[in-house]
Amino acid sequence: MNVLIVESDPSLGALWQRHLQRQGMGVRVETSQSGAASALNARRFDVIILDVVLEQGSALAVSDLASYRHPDTRVIFVTNSAFFSDGSIFAISQNACAFLQSDTPPEDLTAMVEHYGRLT
């Protein structure tokens, strides 16, 4: 299973990456919209873990590009803010499958990636 993590905090992205790799997943970490776009143009990912509030770029642009290039790719949105806490992300992003807080335990996030990755 191939996973793309798009997270502005490199240490958090690396933490998630280690947990996912322990389960045998191929993981690429990017910290910006442009890095994520390059990754999506280079290959297909089964699941994207996407920070709603990127320091460089737009998470919704990343989600839209993923939906256009790879319609079956699932997106797990994560945030440490109140943005989209009403669930509206599911109406805005057609490939959104989950919405979690950034402090969700990495093992729980890994379980969700395994679950949604099997559905693609």
PyMOL CGO cylinders between C-alpha atoms (Angstrom):
from pymol import cmd
from pymol.cgo import CYLINDER

trace = [
    CYLINDER, 0.00, 0.00, 0.00, 1.31, 3.45, -0.92, 0.3, 1, 1, 1, 1, 1, 1,
    CYLINDER, 1.31, 3.45, -0.92, 0.61, 6.39, 1.37, 0.3, 1, 1, 1, 1, 1, 1,
    CYLINDER, 0.61, 6.39, 1.37, 1.29, 10.09, 0.91, 0.3, 1, 1, 1, 1, 1, 1,
    CYLINDER, 1.29, 10.09, 0.91, 1.52, 12.22, 4.03, 0.3, 1, 1, 1, 1, 1, 1,
    CYLINDER, 1.52, 12.22, 4.03, 1.14, 15.97, 3.50, 0.3, 1, 1, 1, 1, 1, 1,
    CYLINDER, 1.14, 15.97, 3.50, 1.91, 17.60, 6.84, 0.3, 1, 1, 1, 1, 1, 1,
    CYLINDER, 1.91, 17.60, 6.84, 3.54, 20.98, 7.54, 0.3, 1, 1, 1, 1, 1, 1,
    CYLINDER, 3.54, 20.98, 7.54, 5.16, 19.72, 10.75, 0.3, 1, 1, 1, 1, 1, 1,
    CYLINDER, 5.16, 19.72, 10.75, 8.04, 17.48, 9.60, 0.3, 1, 1, 1, 1, 1, 1,
    CYLINDER, 8.04, 17.48, 9.60, 8.39, 15.76, 12.99, 0.3, 1, 1, 1, 1, 1, 1,
    CYLINDER, 8.39, 15.76, 12.99, 4.71, 14.79, 13.03, 0.3, 1, 1, 1, 1, 1, 1,
    CYLINDER, 4.71, 14.79, 13.03, 4.91, 13.56, 9.45, 0.3, 1, 1, 1, 1, 1, 1,
    CYLINDER, 4.91, 13.56, 9.45, 7.98, 11.48, 10.34, 0.3, 1, 1, 1, 1, 1, 1,
    CYLINDER, 7.98, 11.48, 10.34, 6.20, 9.98, 13.37, 0.3, 1, 1, 1, 1, 1, 1,
    CYLINDER, 6.20, 9.98, 13.37, 3.28, 8.87, 11.22, 0.3, 1, 1, 1, 1, 1, 1,
    CYLINDER, 3.28, 8.87, 11.22, 5.65, 7.62, 8.53, 0.3, 1, 1, 1, 1, 1, 1,
    CYLINDER, 5.65, 7.62, 8.53, 7.49, 5.34, 10.99, 0.3, 1, 1, 1, 1, 1, 1,
    CYLINDER, 7.49, 5.34, 10.99, 4.23, 3.80, 12.23, 0.3, 1, 1, 1, 1, 1, 1,
    CYLINDER, 4.23, 3.80, 12.23, 2.98, 3.17, 8.71, 0.3, 1, 1, 1, 1, 1, 1,
    CYLINDER, 2.98, 3.17, 8.71, 6.29, 1.73, 7.53, 0.3, 1, 1, 1, 1, 1, 1,
    CYLINDER, 6.29, 1.73, 7.53, 6.28, -0.75, 10.43, 0.3, 1, 1, 1, 1, 1, 1,
    CYLINDER, 6.28, -0.75, 10.43, 3.12, -2.17, 8.85, 0.3, 1, 1, 1, 1, 1, 1,
    CYLINDER, 3.12, -2.17, 8.85, 4.90, -2.62, 5.53, 0.3, 1, 1, 1, 1, 1, 1,
    CYLINDER, 4.90, -2.62, 5.53, 3.49, 0.43, 3.76, 0.3, 1, 1, 1, 1, 1, 1,
    CYLINDER, 3.49, 0.43, 3.76, 5.40, 2.58, 1.31, 0.3, 1, 1, 1, 1, 1, 1,
    CYLINDER, 5.40, 2.58, 1.31, 5.25, 6.15, 2.60, 0.3, 1, 1, 1, 1, 1, 1,
    CYLINDER, 5.25, 6.15, 2.60, 6.25, 9.49, 1.13, 0.3, 1, 1, 1, 1, 1, 1,
    CYLINDER, 6.25, 9.49, 1.13, 6.13, 12.65, 3.24, 0.3, 1, 1, 1, 1, 1, 1,
    CYLINDER, 6.13, 12.65, 3.24, 5.69, 16.15, 1.81, 0.3, 1, 1, 1, 1, 1, 1,
    CYLINDER, 5.69, 16.15, 1.81, 5.31, 19.42, 3.69, 0.3, 1, 1, 1, 1, 1, 1,
    CYLINDER, 5.31, 19.42, 3.69, 3.70, 21.62, 1.03, 0.3, 1, 1, 1, 1, 1, 1,
    CYLINDER, 3.70, 21.62, 1.03, 1.15, 21.76, -1.76, 0.3, 1, 1, 1, 1, 1, 1,
    CYLINDER, 1.15, 21.76, -1.76, 3.88, 21.86, -4.41, 0.3, 1, 1, 1, 1, 1, 1,
    CYLINDER, 3.88, 21.86, -4.41, 5.63, 18.81, -2.98, 0.3, 1, 1, 1, 1, 1, 1,
    CYLINDER, 5.63, 18.81, -2.98, 2.35, 16.93, -2.81, 0.3, 1, 1, 1, 1, 1, 1,
    CYLINDER, 2.35, 16.93, -2.81, 1.53, 17.88, -6.40, 0.3, 1, 1, 1, 1, 1, 1,
    CYLINDER, 1.53, 17.88, -6.40, 4.89, 16.55, -7.58, 0.3, 1, 1, 1, 1, 1, 1,
    CYLINDER, 4.89, 16.55, -7.58, 4.29, 13.31, -5.69, 0.3, 1, 1, 1, 1, 1, 1,
    CYLINDER, 4.29, 13.31, -5.69, 0.80, 12.92, -7.18, 0.3, 1, 1, 1, 1, 1, 1,
    CYLINDER, 0.80, 12.92, -7.18, 2.11, 13.54, -10.68, 0.3, 1, 1, 1, 1, 1, 1,
    CYLINDER, 2.11, 13.54, -10.68, 4.80, 10.89, -10.19, 0.3, 1, 1, 1, 1, 1, 1,
    CYLINDER, 4.80, 10.89, -10.19, 2.71, 8.02, -8.84, 0.3, 1, 1, 1, 1, 1, 1,
    CYLINDER, 2.71, 8.02, -8.84, -0.60, 6.78, -7.46, 0.3, 1, 1, 1, 1, 1, 1,
    CYLINDER, -0.60, 6.78, -7.46, -1.25, 6.58, -3.73, 0.3, 1, 1, 1, 1, 1, 1,
    CYLINDER, -1.25, 6.58, -3.73, -3.90, 4.45, -2.06, 0.3, 1, 1, 1, 1, 1, 1,
    CYLINDER, -3.90, 4.45, -2.06, -4.37, 6.87, 0.84, 0.3, 1, 1, 1, 1, 1, 1,
    CYLINDER, -4.37, 6.87, 0.84, -3.35, 10.46, 1.53, 0.3, 1, 1, 1, 1, 1, 1,
    CYLINDER, -3.35, 10.46, 1.53, -3.06, 11.80, 5.05, 0.3, 1, 1, 1, 1, 1, 1,
    CYLINDER, -3.06, 11.80, 5.05, -3.59, 15.53, 4.54, 0.3, 1, 1, 1, 1, 1, 1,
    CYLINDER, -3.59, 15.53, 4.54, -3.26, 18.38, 7.03, 0.3, 1, 1, 1, 1, 1, 1,
    CYLINDER, -3.26, 18.38, 7.03, -6.21, 20.74, 6.51, 0.3, 1, 1, 1, 1, 1, 1,
    CYLINDER, -6.21, 20.74, 6.51, -4.06, 23.80, 7.26, 0.3, 1, 1, 1, 1, 1, 1,
    CYLINDER, -4.06, 23.80, 7.26, -0.83, 23.66, 5.29, 0.3, 1, 1, 1, 1, 1, 1,
    CYLINDER, -0.83, 23.66, 5.29, 1.78, 26.35, 5.91, 0.3, 1, 1, 1, 1, 1, 1,
    CYLINDER, 1.78, 26.35, 5.91, 2.66, 26.37, 2.21, 0.3, 1, 1, 1, 1, 1, 1,
    CYLINDER, 2.66, 26.37, 2.21, -0.30, 25.96, -0.10, 0.3, 1, 1, 1, 1, 1, 1,
    CYLINDER, -0.30, 25.96, -0.10, -3.82, 24.64, 0.05, 0.3, 1, 1, 1, 1, 1, 1,
    CYLINDER, -3.82, 24.64, 0.05, -4.96, 21.25, 1.30, 0.3, 1, 1, 1, 1, 1, 1,
    CYLINDER, -4.96, 21.25, 1.30, -8.11, 21.51, -0.81, 0.3, 1, 1, 1, 1, 1, 1,
    CYLINDER, -8.11, 21.51, -0.81, -5.99, 22.01, -3.93, 0.3, 1, 1, 1, 1, 1, 1,
    CYLINDER, -5.99, 22.01, -3.93, -4.07, 18.84, -3.05, 0.3, 1, 1, 1, 1, 1, 1,
    CYLINDER, -4.07, 18.84, -3.05, -7.32, 16.96, -2.50, 0.3, 1, 1, 1, 1, 1, 1,
    CYLINDER, -7.32, 16.96, -2.50, -8.74, 18.23, -5.81, 0.3, 1, 1, 1, 1, 1, 1,
    CYLINDER, -8.74, 18.23, -5.81, -5.61, 17.20, -7.71, 0.3, 1, 1, 1, 1, 1, 1,
    CYLINDER, -5.61, 17.20, -7.71, -5.70, 13.75, -6.13, 0.3, 1, 1, 1, 1, 1, 1,
    CYLINDER, -5.70, 13.75, -6.13, -9.36, 13.40, -7.07, 0.3, 1, 1, 1, 1, 1, 1,
    CYLINDER, -9.36, 13.40, -7.07, -8.61, 14.41, -10.65, 0.3, 1, 1, 1, 1, 1, 1,
    CYLINDER, -8.61, 14.41, -10.65, -5.47, 12.30, -11.14, 0.3, 1, 1, 1, 1, 1, 1,
    CYLINDER, -5.47, 12.30, -11.14, -6.43, 9.29, -9.03, 0.3, 1, 1, 1, 1, 1, 1,
    CYLINDER, -6.43, 9.29, -9.03, -10.19, 9.24, -8.32, 0.3, 1, 1, 1, 1, 1, 1,
    CYLINDER, -10.19, 9.24, -8.32, -9.99, 6.12, -6.13, 0.3, 1, 1, 1, 1, 1, 1,
    CYLINDER, -9.99, 6.12, -6.13, -7.42, 7.57, -3.74, 0.3, 1, 1, 1, 1, 1, 1,
    CYLINDER, -7.42, 7.57, -3.74, -8.89, 8.14, -0.28, 0.3, 1, 1, 1, 1, 1, 1,
    CYLINDER, -8.89, 8.14, -0.28, -8.01, 11.22, 1.79, 0.3, 1, 1, 1, 1, 1, 1,
    CYLINDER, -8.01, 11.22, 1.79, -7.83, 11.24, 5.56, 0.3, 1, 1, 1, 1, 1, 1,
    CYLINDER, -7.83, 11.24, 5.56, -7.87, 14.87, 6.66, 0.3, 1, 1, 1, 1, 1, 1,
    CYLINDER, -7.87, 14.87, 6.66, -6.15, 15.80, 9.91, 0.3, 1, 1, 1, 1, 1, 1,
    CYLINDER, -6.15, 15.80, 9.91, -6.12, 19.07, 11.79, 0.3, 1, 1, 1, 1, 1, 1,
    CYLINDER, -6.12, 19.07, 11.79, -5.17, 20.68, 15.08, 0.3, 1, 1, 1, 1, 1, 1,
    CYLINDER, -5.17, 20.68, 15.08, -7.71, 23.47, 14.59, 0.3, 1, 1, 1, 1, 1, 1,
    CYLINDER, -7.71, 23.47, 14.59, -11.47, 23.89, 14.50, 0.3, 1, 1, 1, 1, 1, 1,
    CYLINDER, -11.47, 23.89, 14.50, -11.60, 24.23, 10.69, 0.3, 1, 1, 1, 1, 1, 1,
    CYLINDER, -11.60, 24.23, 10.69, -14.29, 21.98, 9.24, 0.3, 1, 1, 1, 1, 1, 1,
    CYLINDER, -14.29, 21.98, 9.24, -15.24, 20.61, 12.66, 0.3, 1, 1, 1, 1, 1, 1,
    CYLINDER, -15.24, 20.61, 12.66, -18.85, 20.63, 11.45, 0.3, 1, 1, 1, 1, 1, 1,
    CYLINDER, -18.85, 20.63, 11.45, -18.08, 17.87, 8.94, 0.3, 1, 1, 1, 1, 1, 1,
    CYLINDER, -18.08, 17.87, 8.94, -18.38, 20.14, 5.92, 0.3, 1, 1, 1, 1, 1, 1,
    CYLINDER, -18.38, 20.14, 5.92, -15.09, 18.78, 4.56, 0.3, 1, 1, 1, 1, 1, 1,
    CYLINDER, -15.09, 18.78, 4.56, -17.06, 15.78, 3.30, 0.3, 1, 1, 1, 1, 1, 1,
    CYLINDER, -17.06, 15.78, 3.30, -19.22, 18.06, 1.14, 0.3, 1, 1, 1, 1, 1, 1,
    CYLINDER, -19.22, 18.06, 1.14, -16.22, 19.98, -0.19, 0.3, 1, 1, 1, 1, 1, 1,
    CYLINDER, -16.22, 19.98, -0.19, -13.84, 17.09, -0.91, 0.3, 1, 1, 1, 1, 1, 1,
    CYLINDER, -13.84, 17.09, -0.91, -15.33, 14.14, -2.77, 0.3, 1, 1, 1, 1, 1, 1,
    CYLINDER, -15.33, 14.14, -2.77, -12.45, 11.82, -1.82, 0.3, 1, 1, 1, 1, 1, 1,
    CYLINDER, -12.45, 11.82, -1.82, -12.52, 12.58, 1.92, 0.3, 1, 1, 1, 1, 1, 1,
    CYLINDER, -12.52, 12.58, 1.92, -13.08, 9.45, 3.96, 0.3, 1, 1, 1, 1, 1, 1,
    CYLINDER, -13.08, 9.45, 3.96, -12.15, 10.58, 7.49, 0.3, 1, 1, 1, 1, 1, 1,
    CYLINDER, -12.15, 10.58, 7.49, -11.48, 13.69, 9.53, 0.3, 1, 1, 1, 1, 1, 1,
    CYLINDER, -11.48, 13.69, 9.53, -9.24, 13.39, 12.60, 0.3, 1, 1, 1, 1, 1, 1,
    CYLINDER, -9.24, 13.39, 12.60, -7.41, 15.54, 15.09, 0.3, 1, 1, 1, 1, 1, 1,
    CYLINDER, -7.41, 15.54, 15.09, -3.64, 15.69, 14.57, 0.3, 1, 1, 1, 1, 1, 1,
    CYLINDER, -3.64, 15.69, 14.57, -3.06, 14.28, 18.03, 0.3, 1, 1, 1, 1, 1, 1,
    CYLINDER, -3.06, 14.28, 18.03, -4.87, 11.03, 17.19, 0.3, 1, 1, 1, 1, 1, 1,
    CYLINDER, -4.87, 11.03, 17.19, -2.60, 8.18, 18.35, 0.3, 1, 1, 1, 1, 1, 1,
    CYLINDER, -2.60, 8.18, 18.35, -0.40, 7.07, 15.42, 0.3, 1, 1, 1, 1, 1, 1,
    CYLINDER, -0.40, 7.07, 15.42, -1.50, 3.45, 15.82, 0.3, 1, 1, 1, 1, 1, 1,
    CYLINDER, -1.50, 3.45, 15.82, -5.15, 4.52, 15.38, 0.3, 1, 1, 1, 1, 1, 1,
    CYLINDER, -5.15, 4.52, 15.38, -4.24, 6.53, 12.28, 0.3, 1, 1, 1, 1, 1, 1,
    CYLINDER, -4.24, 6.53, 12.28, -2.37, 3.50, 10.92, 0.3, 1, 1, 1, 1, 1, 1,
    CYLINDER, -2.37, 3.50, 10.92, -5.44, 1.31, 11.46, 0.3, 1, 1, 1, 1, 1, 1,
    CYLINDER, -5.44, 1.31, 11.46, -7.58, 3.79, 9.53, 0.3, 1, 1, 1, 1, 1, 1,
    CYLINDER, -7.58, 3.79, 9.53, -5.07, 3.90, 6.67, 0.3, 1, 1, 1, 1, 1, 1,
    CYLINDER, -5.07, 3.90, 6.67, -5.09, 0.09, 6.53, 0.3, 1, 1, 1, 1, 1, 1,
    CYLINDER, -5.09, 0.09, 6.53, -8.89, 0.06, 6.47, 0.3, 1, 1, 1, 1, 1, 1,
    CYLINDER, -8.89, 0.06, 6.47, -9.41, 2.74, 3.83, 0.3, 1, 1, 1, 1, 1, 1,
    CYLINDER, -9.41, 2.74, 3.83, -6.45, 1.54, 1.76, 0.3, 1, 1, 1, 1, 1, 1,
    CYLINDER, -6.45, 1.54, 1.76, -8.07, -1.86, 1.34, 0.3, 1, 1, 1, 1, 1, 1,
    CYLINDER, -8.07, -1.86, 1.34, -11.15, -0.22, -0.14, 0.3, 1, 1, 1, 1, 1, 1,
    CYLINDER, -11.15, -0.22, -0.14, -9.30, 1.32, -3.11, 0.3, 1, 1, 1, 1, 1, 1,
]
cmd.load_cgo(trace, "trace")
